[in-house]
Amino acid sequence: MKKKTPLIRKIHVRIGEKVKVISGQDKGKIGLVTKIVKQQNKLIVEGINIKVKHIKANRSGQTGEIKRIEFPIHSSNVSHYEE
């Protein structure tokens, strides 16, 4: 049995372009594309889709921490933004 490979499509934006979020919890916000994840058709936009991640302490004596990280959003949820 063959494994299904994900369909990789051409993404309509590039790194450094301004985009506007058209759907989701951050609808209407504007940001710059910082990274593209082609395998999942997703991109990371500066200041958009920020989530809180709790990180455990790895060694004894080290403290855990709470980080705010930008998570990827699907490329279909953004459009080009021109001023």
Number of C-alpha atoms within 10 A of each C-alpha: 3 4 5 6 7 9 10 11 10 9 14 10 16 15 13 13 14 20 22 20 22 15 14 11 10 15 13 12 14 20 17 18 19 14 15 20 15 14 11 15 18 18 24 22 27 18 15 22 16 16 10 11 11 10 11 11 11 9 8 6 7 9 10 12 10 10 12 11 13 15 16 18 20 14 20 14 16 23 16 13 13 8 3
